[in-house]
Amino acid sequence: MNPTPPTPQIAQSIECTECAASISLQRQPLCGEIVRCRECQAELEVTCVSPLRIELAPEVEEDWGE
Ligand SMILES: [Zn+2]
């Protein structure tokens, strides 16, 4: 008997790693997807979807150089 209800796979929210703001997701995120925090504009990469984890995405330069 497990009293914990199943976690819905949609409408999740995650905490911004930069400012701790709650980021609402309209749908199930994909691993590697980039989400932007609307509070601090940080770009966060989804590194794991179960459980949902995010990390600050590396800044991507327009000029990749070599
Ligand atoms: Zn933030």
N, CA, C, O and the ligand as a Tripos MOL2 file, in Angstrom:
@<TRIPOS>MOLECULE
protein
  265   263    67     0     0
PROTEIN
NO_CHARGES

@<TRIPOS>ATOM
      1 N           0.8600   -1.2000    0.0000 N.3       1 MET1
      2 CA          0.0000    0.0000    0.0000 C.3       1 MET1
      3 C           0.8860    1.2350    0.0000 C.2       1 MET1
      4 O           1.6880    1.4360    0.9120 O.2       1 MET1
      5 N           0.7410    2.0260   -0.9860 N.am      2 ASN2
      6 CA          1.5210    3.2550   -1.0830 C.3       2 ASN2
      7 C           0.5890    4.4590   -1.0870 C.2       2 ASN2
      8 O          -0.1160    4.6980   -2.0670 O.2       2 ASN2
      9 N           0.5850    5.2180    0.0080 N.am      3 PRO3
     10 CA         -0.3480    6.3470    0.1280 C.3       3 PRO3
     11 C           0.0240    7.5420   -0.7580 C.2       3 PRO3
     12 O          -0.7740    8.4610   -0.9400 O.2       3 PRO3
     13 N           1.2340    7.5200   -1.3000 N.am      4 THR4
     14 CA          1.6510    8.6570   -2.1180 C.3       4 THR4
     15 C           1.0160    8.5940   -3.5000 C.2       4 THR4
     16 O           1.1900    7.6130   -4.2230 O.2       4 THR4
     17 N           0.2880    9.6250   -3.8640 N.am      5 PRO5
     18 CA         -0.3360    9.6220   -5.1930 C.3       5 PRO5
     19 C           0.7380    9.7070   -6.2680 C.2       5 PRO5
     20 O           1.8170   10.2490   -6.0290 O.2       5 PRO5
     21 N           0.4510    9.1810   -7.4340 N.am      6 PRO6
     22 CA          1.4280    9.2380   -8.5230 C.3       6 PRO6
     23 C           1.7060   10.6790   -8.9360 C.2       6 PRO6
     24 O           0.8080   11.5210   -8.9600 O.2       6 PRO6
     25 N           2.9460   10.9380   -9.2540 N.am      7 THR7
     26 CA          3.3110   12.2850   -9.6780 C.3       7 THR7
     27 C           2.9120   12.4990  -11.1380 C.2       7 THR7
     28 O           3.2880   11.7170  -12.0110 O.2       7 THR7
     29 N           2.1690   13.5340  -11.3890 N.am      8 PRO8
     30 CA          1.7940   13.8080  -12.7830 C.3       8 PRO8
     31 C           3.0220   14.1180  -13.6270 C.2       8 PRO8
     32 O           3.9930   14.6980  -13.1410 O.2       8 PRO8
     33 N           2.9680   13.7330  -14.8670 N.am      9 GLN9
     34 CA          4.1150   13.9100  -15.7430 C.3       9 GLN9
     35 C           4.0620   15.2430  -16.4840 C.2       9 GLN9
     36 O           4.8770   15.5020  -17.3700 O.2       9 GLN9
     37 N           3.1190   16.0700  -16.1250 N.am     10 ILE10
     38 CA          3.0220   17.3810  -16.7760 C.3      10 ILE10
     39 C           2.9390   18.4740  -15.7260 C.2      10 ILE10
     40 O           2.7240   18.2010  -14.5460 O.2      10 ILE10
     41 N           3.1090   19.6870  -16.1560 N.am     11 ALA11
     42 CA          2.9580   20.8470  -15.2930 C.3      11 ALA11
     43 C           3.8400   20.7600  -14.0630 C.2      11 ALA11
     44 O           3.3890   21.0080  -12.9450 O.2      11 ALA11
     45 N           5.0840   20.4110  -14.2690 N.am     12 GLN12
     46 CA          6.0110   20.3500  -13.1570 C.3      12 GLN12
     47 C           6.6130   21.7250  -12.9360 C.2      12 GLN12
     48 O           6.5100   22.6160  -13.7800 O.2      12 GLN12
     49 N           7.2310   21.8720  -11.8050 N.am     13 SER13
     50 CA          7.9780   23.0900  -11.5670 C.3      13 SER13
     51 C           9.3220   22.7270  -10.9660 C.2      13 SER13
     52 O           9.4470   21.7440  -10.2360 O.2      13 SER13
     53 N          10.3100   23.5200  -11.2760 N.am     14 ILE14
     54 CA         11.6480   23.2830  -10.7630 C.3      14 ILE14
     55 C          12.1910   24.5790  -10.1910 C.2      14 ILE14
     56 O          11.7010   25.6660  -10.4940 O.2      14 ILE14
     57 N          13.1860   24.4470   -9.3790 N.am     15 GLU15
     58 CA         13.7550   25.6190   -8.7390 C.3      15 GLU15
     59 C          14.9940   26.0740   -9.4940 C.2      15 GLU15
     60 O          15.8770   25.2740   -9.8040 O.2      15 GLU15
     61 N          15.0460   27.3500   -9.7790 N.am     16 CYS16
     62 CA         16.1930   27.9190  -10.4680 C.3      16 CYS16
     63 C          17.4300   27.7630   -9.5950 C.2      16 CYS16
     64 O          17.4080   28.0680   -8.4020 O.2      16 CYS16
     65 N          18.5100   27.2840  -10.2060 N.am     17 THR17
     66 CA         19.7360   27.0760   -9.4390 C.3      17 THR17
     67 C          20.4440   28.3930   -9.1450 C.2      17 THR17
     68 O          21.3430   28.4450   -8.3060 O.2      17 THR17
     69 N          20.0420   29.4450   -9.8290 N.am     18 GLU18
     70 CA         20.6880   30.7320   -9.6660 C.3      18 GLU18
     71 C          20.0020   31.6240   -8.6410 C.2      18 GLU18
     72 O          20.6540   32.2340   -7.7940 O.2      18 GLU18
     73 N          18.6830   31.6920   -8.7290 N.am     19 CYS19
     74 CA         17.9670   32.6250   -7.8460 C.3      19 CYS19
     75 C          16.8820   31.9460   -7.0150 C.2      19 CYS19
     76 O          16.1790   32.6020   -6.2460 O.2      19 CYS19
     77 N          16.7510   30.6310   -7.1720 N.am     20 ALA20
     78 CA         15.7980   29.8480   -6.3860 C.3      20 ALA20
     79 C          14.3430   30.1510   -6.7080 C.2      20 ALA20
     80 O          13.4360   29.7590   -5.9750 O.2      20 ALA20
     81 N          14.1350   30.8500   -7.8100 N.am     21 ALA21
     82 CA         12.7600   31.0980   -8.2240 C.3      21 ALA21
     83 C          12.1420   29.8030   -8.7540 C.2      21 ALA21
     84 O          12.8470   28.9300   -9.2590 O.2      21 ALA21
     85 N          10.8510   29.6920   -8.6370 N.am     22 SER22
     86 CA         10.1730   28.5110   -9.1480 C.3      22 SER22
     87 C           9.8840   28.6890  -10.6290 C.2      22 SER22
     88 O           9.2950   29.6870  -11.0450 O.2      22 SER22
     89 N          10.3030   27.7150  -11.4120 N.am     23 ILE23
     90 CA         10.0800   27.7760  -12.8500 C.3      23 ILE23
     91 C           9.0230   26.7430  -13.2040 C.2      23 ILE23
     92 O           9.2120   25.5450  -12.9950 O.2      23 ILE23
     93 N           7.9190   27.2170  -13.7370 N.am     24 SER24
     94 CA          6.8490   26.2980  -14.1020 C.3      24 SER24
     95 C           7.0680   25.7630  -15.5100 C.2      24 SER24
     96 O           7.4290   26.4990  -16.4290 O.2      24 SER24
     97 N           6.8430   24.4780  -15.6520 N.am     25 LEU25
     98 CA          6.9810   23.8560  -16.9610 C.3      25 LEU25
     99 C           5.6000   23.4570  -17.4530 C.2      25 LEU25
    100 O           4.8180   22.8380  -16.7320 O.2      25 LEU25
    101 N           5.3250   23.8200  -18.6760 N.am     26 GLN26
    102 CA          4.0070   23.5340  -19.2380 C.3      26 GLN26
    103 C           3.8630   22.0920  -19.6950 C.2      26 GLN26
    104 O           2.7570   21.5930  -19.9020 O.2      26 GLN26
    105 N           5.0040   21.4370  -19.8480 N.am     27 ARG27
    106 CA          4.9590   20.0530  -20.3190 C.3      27 ARG27
    107 C           6.1800   19.3180  -19.8030 C.2      27 ARG27
    108 O           7.0740   19.9170  -19.2050 O.2      27 ARG27
    109 N           6.2080   18.0510  -20.0330 N.am     28 GLN28
    110 CA          7.3450   17.2340  -19.6130 C.3      28 GLN28
    111 C           8.5950   17.6860  -20.3740 C.2      28 GLN28
    112 O           8.6190   17.6530  -21.6050 O.2      28 GLN28
    113 N           9.6120   18.1000  -19.6540 N.am     29 PRO29
    114 CA         10.8330   18.5420  -20.3160 C.3      29 PRO29
    115 C          11.6200   17.3560  -20.8590 C.2      29 PRO29
    116 O          11.4290   16.2160  -20.4360 O.2      29 PRO29
    117 N          12.4890   17.6420  -21.7860 N.am     30 LEU30
    118 CA         13.3500   16.6140  -22.3440 C.3      30 LEU30
    119 C          14.7520   16.7940  -21.8010 C.2      30 LEU30
    120 O          15.1770   17.9130  -21.5140 O.2      30 LEU30
    121 N          15.4670   15.6960  -21.6590 N.am     31 CYS31
    122 CA         16.8400   15.7760  -21.1990 C.3      31 CYS31
    123 C          17.6500   16.5930  -22.2010 C.2      31 CYS31
    124 O          17.6130   16.3280  -23.4020 O.2      31 CYS31
    125 N          18.3690   17.5700  -21.7100 N.am     32 GLY32
    126 CA         19.1770   18.4150  -22.5820 C.3      32 GLY32
    127 C          18.4430   19.6700  -23.0180 C.2      32 GLY32
    128 O          19.0210   20.5400  -23.6700 O.2      32 GLY32
    129 N          17.1700   19.7640  -22.6590 N.am     33 GLU33
    130 CA         16.3960   20.9430  -23.0330 C.3      33 GLU33
    131 C          16.8310   22.1560  -22.2140 C.2      33 GLU33
    132 O          17.2100   22.0330  -21.0500 O.2      33 GLU33
    133 N          16.7710   23.2980  -22.8290 N.am     34 ILE34
    134 CA         17.1310   24.5290  -22.1460 C.3      34 ILE34
    135 C          15.8750   25.2810  -21.7470 C.2      34 ILE34
    136 O          14.9900   25.5250  -22.5670 O.2      34 ILE34
    137 N          15.8130   25.6400  -20.4820 N.am     35 VAL35
    138 CA         14.7110   26.4630  -20.0150 C.3      35 VAL35
    139 C          15.2980   27.7660  -19.4740 C.2      35 VAL35
    140 O          16.4130   27.7850  -18.9520 O.2      35 VAL35
    141 N          14.5500   28.8320  -19.6010 N.am     36 ARG36
    142 CA         15.0490   30.1130  -19.1300 C.3      36 ARG36
    143 C          14.2640   30.5670  -17.9090 C.2      36 ARG36
    144 O          13.0340   30.5310  -17.8850 O.2      36 ARG36
    145 N          15.0010   30.9890  -16.9090 N.am     37 CYS37
    146 CA         14.3630   31.5180  -15.7170 C.3      37 CYS37
    147 C          13.8490   32.9210  -16.0270 C.2      37 CYS37
    148 O          14.5850   33.7680  -16.5320 O.2      37 CYS37
    149 N          12.6020   33.1470  -15.7220 N.am     38 ARG38
    150 CA         12.0380   34.4670  -16.0360 C.3      38 ARG38
    151 C          12.4230   35.5040  -14.9940 C.2      38 ARG38
    152 O          12.2250   36.7020  -15.1980 O.2      38 ARG38
    153 N          12.9690   35.0450  -13.8890 N.am     39 GLU39
    154 CA         13.3640   35.9770  -12.8270 C.3      39 GLU39
    155 C          14.7590   36.5390  -13.0700 C.2      39 GLU39
    156 O          14.9680   37.7490  -12.9920 O.2      39 GLU39
    157 N          15.7170   35.6520  -13.3660 N.am     40 CYS40
    158 CA         17.0990   36.1080  -13.5140 C.3      40 CYS40
    159 C          17.6190   35.8990  -14.9310 C.2      40 CYS40
    160 O          18.7750   36.2090  -15.2210 O.2      40 CYS40
    161 N          16.7740   35.3760  -15.8150 N.am     41 GLN41
    162 CA         17.1190   35.1750  -17.2260 C.3      41 GLN41
    163 C          18.2000   34.1320  -17.4290 C.2      41 GLN41
    164 O          18.7620   34.0190  -18.5190 O.2      41 GLN41
    165 N          18.4930   33.3730  -16.3910 N.am     42 ALA42
    166 CA         19.5090   32.3370  -16.5320 C.3      42 ALA42
    167 C          18.9930   31.2180  -17.4300 C.2      42 ALA42
    168 O          17.8120   30.8700  -17.4010 O.2      42 ALA42
    169 N          19.8960   30.6660  -18.2220 N.am     43 GLU43
    170 CA         19.5270   29.5250  -19.0520 C.3      43 GLU43
    171 C          19.9110   28.2520  -18.3100 C.2      43 GLU43
    172 O          21.0590   28.0750  -17.9030 O.2      43 GLU43
    173 N          18.9470   27.3860  -18.1430 N.am     44 LEU44
    174 CA         19.1530   26.1780  -17.3590 C.3      44 LEU44
    175 C          18.9300   24.9460  -18.2260 C.2      44 LEU44
    176 O          17.9400   24.8490  -18.9500 O.2      44 LEU44
    177 N          19.8490   24.0290  -18.1400 N.am     45 GLU45
    178 CA         19.7470   22.8210  -18.9390 C.3      45 GLU45
    179 C          19.1810   21.6810  -18.1110 C.2      45 GLU45
    180 O          19.6160   21.4360  -16.9860 O.2      45 GLU45
    181 N          18.2140   20.9960  -18.6780 N.am     46 VAL46
    182 CA         17.6460   19.8230  -18.0100 C.3      46 VAL46
    183 C          18.6400   18.6780  -18.1550 C.2      46 VAL46
    184 O          18.9080   18.2100  -19.2610 O.2      46 VAL46
    185 N          19.1800   18.2340  -17.0300 N.am     47 THR47
    186 CA         20.2020   17.1810  -17.0720 C.3      47 THR47
    187 C          19.6230   15.8130  -16.7650 C.2      47 THR47
    188 O          20.2300   14.7880  -17.0760 O.2      47 THR47
    189 N          18.4690   15.8020  -16.1650 N.am     48 CYS48
    190 CA         17.8100   14.5390  -15.8370 C.3      48 CYS48
    191 C          16.3240   14.8250  -15.6950 C.2      48 CYS48
    192 O          15.9330   15.8490  -15.1340 O.2      48 CYS48
    193 N          15.5050   13.9270  -16.1990 N.am     49 VAL49
    194 CA         14.0690   14.1800  -16.1530 C.3      49 VAL49
    195 C          13.3460   13.3400  -15.0870 C.2      49 VAL49
    196 O          12.1820   13.5940  -14.7770 O.2      49 VAL49
    197 N          14.0250   12.3670  -14.5450 N.am     50 SER50
    198 CA         13.3880   11.5380  -13.5220 C.3      50 SER50
    199 C          14.4080   11.0540  -12.5140 C.2      50 SER50
    200 O          15.0430   10.0250  -12.7420 O.2      50 SER50
    201 N          14.5910   11.7640  -11.3960 N.am     51 PRO51
    202 CA         13.8560   12.9810  -11.0210 C.3      51 PRO51
    203 C          14.3470   14.1770  -11.8280 C.2      51 PRO51
    204 O          15.4470   14.1690  -12.3820 O.2      51 PRO51
    205 N          13.5250   15.1780  -11.8780 N.am     52 LEU52
    206 CA         13.8480   16.3530  -12.6610 C.3      52 LEU52
    207 C          14.9900   17.1420  -12.0290 C.2      52 LEU52
    208 O          14.9280   17.5480  -10.8680 O.2      52 LEU52
    209 N          16.0210   17.3440  -12.8230 N.am     53 ARG53
    210 CA         17.1760   18.0860  -12.3450 C.3      53 ARG53
    211 C          17.6020   19.0730  -13.4140 C.2      53 ARG53
    212 O          17.5020   18.8040  -14.6110 O.2      53 ARG53
    213 N          18.0790   20.2230  -12.9560 N.am     54 ILE54
    214 CA         18.5830   21.2040  -13.9140 C.3      54 ILE54
    215 C          19.9290   21.7260  -13.4420 C.2      54 ILE54
    216 O          20.2480   21.7040  -12.2530 O.2      54 ILE54
    217 N          20.7080   22.1950  -14.4050 N.am     55 GLU55
    218 CA         21.9770   22.8320  -14.0990 C.3      55 GLU55
    219 C          22.0820   24.0790  -14.9600 C.2      55 GLU55
    220 O          21.4560   24.1880  -16.0140 O.2      55 GLU55
    221 N          22.8810   25.0040  -14.4880 N.am     56 LEU56
    222 CA         23.0990   26.2100  -15.2660 C.3      56 LEU56
    223 C          23.7510   25.8260  -16.5920 C.2      56 LEU56
    224 O          24.8020   25.1870  -16.6240 O.2      56 LEU56
    225 N          23.1120   26.2230  -17.6660 N.am     57 ALA57
    226 CA         23.6380   25.8680  -18.9800 C.3      57 ALA57
    227 C          24.8990   26.6650  -19.2660 C.2      57 ALA57
    228 O          24.9870   27.8400  -18.9100 O.2      57 ALA57
    229 N          25.8820   26.0310  -19.9120 N.am     58 PRO58
    230 CA         27.1020   26.7500  -20.2680 C.3      58 PRO58
    231 C          26.7860   27.8250  -21.2840 C.2      58 PRO58
    232 O          25.9610   27.6340  -22.1780 O.2      58 PRO58
    233 N          27.4420   28.9390  -21.1390 N.am     59 GLU59
    234 CA         27.2110   30.0140  -22.0880 C.3      59 GLU59
    235 C          27.7590   29.6270  -23.4550 C.2      59 GLU59
    236 O          28.8900   29.1620  -23.5970 O.2      59 GLU59
    237 N          26.9280   29.8340  -24.4280 N.am     60 VAL60
    238 CA         27.3330   29.4780  -25.7840 C.3      60 VAL60
    239 C          27.6930   30.7480  -26.5480 C.2      60 VAL60
    240 O          26.8730   31.6510  -26.7160 O.2      60 VAL60
    241 N          28.9080   30.7890  -26.9930 N.am     61 GLU61
    242 CA         29.3620   31.9360  -27.7710 C.3      61 GLU61
    243 C          28.8690   31.7900  -29.2090 C.2      61 GLU61
    244 O          28.8170   30.6860  -29.7520 O.2      61 GLU61
    245 N          28.5170   32.8950  -29.8000 N.am     62 GLU62
    246 CA         28.0750   32.8280  -31.2010 C.3      62 GLU62
    247 C          29.2140   32.3790  -32.1070 C.2      62 GLU62
    248 O          29.0020   31.6860  -33.1020 O.2      62 GLU62
    249 N          30.4100   32.7810  -31.7480 N.am     63 ASP63
    250 CA         31.5820   32.3920  -32.5140 C.3      63 ASP63
    251 C          32.2450   31.2130  -31.8160 C.2      63 ASP63
    252 O          32.8230   31.3620  -30.7390 O.2      63 ASP63
    253 N          32.1590   30.0670  -32.4230 N.am     64 TRP64
    254 CA         32.7170   28.8690  -31.8030 C.3      64 TRP64
    255 C          34.2360   28.8100  -31.9210 C.2      64 TRP64
    256 O          34.8840   28.0240  -31.2290 O.2      64 TRP64
    257 N          34.8030   29.6360  -32.7930 N.am     65 GLY65
    258 CA         36.2540   29.6230  -32.9450 C.3      65 GLY65
    259 C          36.7090   28.3150  -33.5740 C.2      65 GLY65
    260 O          36.2230   27.9190  -34.6330 O.2      65 GLY65
    261 N          37.6290   27.6630  -32.9230 N.am     66 GLU66
    262 CA         38.1600   26.4180  -33.4880 C.3      66 GLU66
    263 C          37.1780   25.2750  -33.2450 C.2      66 GLU66
    264 O          37.4400   24.1410  -33.6450 O.2      66 GLU66
    265 ZN         16.5890   32.4060  -11.7540 Zn       67 ZN67
@<TRIPOS>BOND
     1     1     2 1
     2     2     3 1
     3     3     4 2
     4     3     5 am
     5     5     6 1
     6     6     7 1
     7     7     8 2
     8     7     9 am
     9     9    10 1
    10    10    11 1
    11    11    12 2
    12    11    13 am
    13    13    14 1
    14    14    15 1
    15    15    16 2
    16    15    17 am
    17    17    18 1
    18    18    19 1
    19    19    20 2
    20    19    21 am
    21    21    22 1
    22    22    23 1
    23    23    24 2
    24    23    25 am
    25    25    26 1
    26    26    27 1
    27    27    28 2
    28    27    29 am
    29    29    30 1
    30    30    31 1
    31    31    32 2
    32    31    33 am
    33    33    34 1
    34    34    35 1
    35    35    36 2
    36    35    37 am
    37    37    38 1
    38    38    39 1
    39    39    40 2
    40    39    41 am
    41    41    42 1
    42    42    43 1
    43    43    44 2
    44    43    45 am
    45    45    46 1
    46    46    47 1
    47    47    48 2
    48    47    49 am
    49    49    50 1
    50    50    51 1
    51    51    52 2
    52    51    53 am
    53    53    54 1
    54    54    55 1
    55    55    56 2
    56    55    57 am
    57    57    58 1
    58    58    59 1
    59    59    60 2
    60    59    61 am
    61    61    62 1
    62    62    63 1
    63    63    64 2
    64    63    65 am
    65    65    66 1
    66    66    67 1
    67    67    68 2
    68    67    69 am
    69    69    70 1
    70    70    71 1
    71    71    72 2
    72    71    73 am
    73    73    74 1
    74    74    75 1
    75    75    76 2
    76    75    77 am
    77    77    78 1
    78    78    79 1
    79    79    80 2
    80    79    81 am
    81    81    82 1
    82    82    83 1
    83    83    84 2
    84    83    85 am
    85    85    86 1
    86    86    87 1
    87    87    88 2
    88    87    89 am
    89    89    90 1
    90    90    91 1
    91    91    92 2
    92    91    93 am
    93    93    94 1
    94    94    95 1
    95    95    96 2
    96    95    97 am
    97    97    98 1
    98    98    99 1
    99    99   100 2
   100    99   101 am
   101   101   102 1
   102   102   103 1
   103   103   104 2
   104   103   105 am
   105   105   106 1
   106   106   107 1
   107   107   108 2
   108   107   109 am
   109   109   110 1
   110   110   111 1
   111   111   112 2
   112   111   113 am
   113   113   114 1
   114   114   115 1
   115   115   116 2
   116   115   117 am
   117   117   118 1
   118   118   119 1
   119   119   120 2
   120   119   121 am
   121   121   122 1
   122   122   123 1
   123   123   124 2
   124   123   125 am
   125   125   126 1
   126   126   127 1
   127   127   128 2
   128   127   129 am
   129   129   130 1
   130   130   131 1
   131   131   132 2
   132   131   133 am
   133   133   134 1
   134   134   135 1
   135   135   136 2
   136   135   137 am
   137   137   138 1
   138   138   139 1
   139   139   140 2
   140   139   141 am
   141   141   142 1
   142   142   143 1
   143   143   144 2
   144   143   145 am
   145   145   146 1
   146   146   147 1
   147   147   148 2
   148   147   149 am
   149   149   150 1
   150   150   151 1
   151   151   152 2
   152   151   153 am
   153   153   154 1
   154   154   155 1
   155   155   156 2
   156   155   157 am
   157   157   158 1
   158   158   159 1
   159   159   160 2
   160   159   161 am
   161   161   162 1
   162   162   163 1
   163   163   164 2
   164   163   165 am
   165   165   166 1
   166   166   167 1
   167   167   168 2
   168   167   169 am
   169   169   170 1
   170   170   171 1
   171   171   172 2
   172   171   173 am
   173   173   174 1
   174   174   175 1
   175   175   176 2
   176   175   177 am
   177   177   178 1
   178   178   179 1
   179   179   180 2
   180   179   181 am
   181   181   182 1
   182   182   183 1
   183   183   184 2
   184   183   185 am
   185   185   186 1
   186   186   187 1
   187   187   188 2
   188   187   189 am
   189   189   190 1
   190   190   191 1
   191   191   192 2
   192   191   193 am
   193   193   194 1
   194   194   195 1
   195   195   196 2
   196   195   197 am
   197   197   198 1
   198   198   199 1
   199   199   200 2
   200   199   201 am
   201   201   202 1
   202   202   203 1
   203   203   204 2
   204   203   205 am
   205   205   206 1
   206   206   207 1
   207   207   208 2
   208   207   209 am
   209   209   210 1
   210   210   211 1
   211   211   212 2
   212   211   213 am
   213   213   214 1
   214   214   215 1
   215   215   216 2
   216   215   217 am
   217   217   218 1
   218   218   219 1
   219   219   220 2
   220   219   221 am
   221   221   222 1
   222   222   223 1
   223   223   224 2
   224   223   225 am
   225   225   226 1
   226   226   227 1
   227   227   228 2
   228   227   229 am
   229   229   230 1
   230   230   231 1
   231   231   232 2
   232   231   233 am
   233   233   234 1
   234   234   235 1
   235   235   236 2
   236   235   237 am
   237   237   238 1
   238   238   239 1
   239   239   240 2
   240   239   241 am
   241   241   242 1
   242   242   243 1
   243   243   244 2
   244   243   245 am
   245   245   246 1
   246   246   247 1
   247   247   248 2
   248   247   249 am
   249   249   250 1
   250   250   251 1
   251   251   252 2
   252   251   253 am
   253   253   254 1
   254   254   255 1
   255   255   256 2
   256   255   257 am
   257   257   258 1
   258   258   259 1
   259   259   260 2
   260   259   261 am
   261   261   262 1
   262   262   263 1
   263   263   264 2
@<TRIPOS>SUBSTRUCTURE
     1 MET1         2 RESIDUE 1 A MET
     2 ASN2         6 RESIDUE 1 A ASN
     3 PRO3        10 RESIDUE 1 A PRO
     4 THR4        14 RESIDUE 1 A THR
     5 PRO5        18 RESIDUE 1 A PRO
     6 PRO6        22 RESIDUE 1 A PRO
     7 THR7        26 RESIDUE 1 A THR
     8 PRO8        30 RESIDUE 1 A PRO
     9 GLN9        34 RESIDUE 1 A GLN
    10 ILE10       38 RESIDUE 1 A ILE
    11 ALA11       42 RESIDUE 1 A ALA
    12 GLN12       46 RESIDUE 1 A GLN
    13 SER13       50 RESIDUE 1 A SER
    14 ILE14       54 RESIDUE 1 A ILE
    15 GLU15       58 RESIDUE 1 A GLU
    16 CYS16       62 RESIDUE 1 A CYS
    17 THR17       66 RESIDUE 1 A THR
    18 GLU18       70 RESIDUE 1 A GLU
    19 CYS19       74 RESIDUE 1 A CYS
    20 ALA20       78 RESIDUE 1 A ALA
    21 ALA21       82 RESIDUE 1 A ALA
    22 SER22       86 RESIDUE 1 A SER
    23 ILE23       90 RESIDUE 1 A ILE
    24 SER24       94 RESIDUE 1 A SER
    25 LEU25       98 RESIDUE 1 A LEU
    26 GLN26      102 RESIDUE 1 A GLN
    27 ARG27      106 RESIDUE 1 A ARG
    28 GLN28      110 RESIDUE 1 A GLN
    29 PRO29      114 RESIDUE 1 A PRO
    30 LEU30      118 RESIDUE 1 A LEU
    31 CYS31      122 RESIDUE 1 A CYS
    32 GLY32      126 RESIDUE 1 A GLY
    33 GLU33      130 RESIDUE 1 A GLU
    34 ILE34      134 RESIDUE 1 A ILE
    35 VAL35      138 RESIDUE 1 A VAL
    36 ARG36      142 RESIDUE 1 A ARG
    37 CYS37      146 RESIDUE 1 A CYS
    38 ARG38      150 RESIDUE 1 A ARG
    39 GLU39      154 RESIDUE 1 A GLU
    40 CYS40      158 RESIDUE 1 A CYS
    41 GLN41      162 RESIDUE 1 A GLN
    42 ALA42      166 RESIDUE 1 A ALA
    43 GLU43      170 RESIDUE 1 A GLU
    44 LEU44      174 RESIDUE 1 A LEU
    45 GLU45      178 RESIDUE 1 A GLU
    46 VAL46      182 RESIDUE 1 A VAL
    47 THR47      186 RESIDUE 1 A THR
    48 CYS48      190 RESIDUE 1 A CYS
    49 VAL49      194 RESIDUE 1 A VAL
    50 SER50      198 RESIDUE 1 A SER
    51 PRO51      202 RESIDUE 1 A PRO
    52 LEU52      206 RESIDUE 1 A LEU
    53 ARG53      210 RESIDUE 1 A ARG
    54 ILE54      214 RESIDUE 1 A ILE
    55 GLU55      218 RESIDUE 1 A GLU
    56 LEU56      222 RESIDUE 1 A LEU
    57 ALA57      226 RESIDUE 1 A ALA
    58 PRO58      230 RESIDUE 1 A PRO
    59 GLU59      234 RESIDUE 1 A GLU
    60 VAL60      238 RESIDUE 1 A VAL
    61 GLU61      242 RESIDUE 1 A GLU
    62 GLU62      246 RESIDUE 1 A GLU
    63 ASP63      250 RESIDUE 1 A ASP
    64 TRP64      254 RESIDUE 1 A TRP
    65 GLY65      258 RESIDUE 1 A GLY
    66 GLU66      262 RESIDUE 1 A GLU
    67 ZN67       265 GROUP 0 **** ****
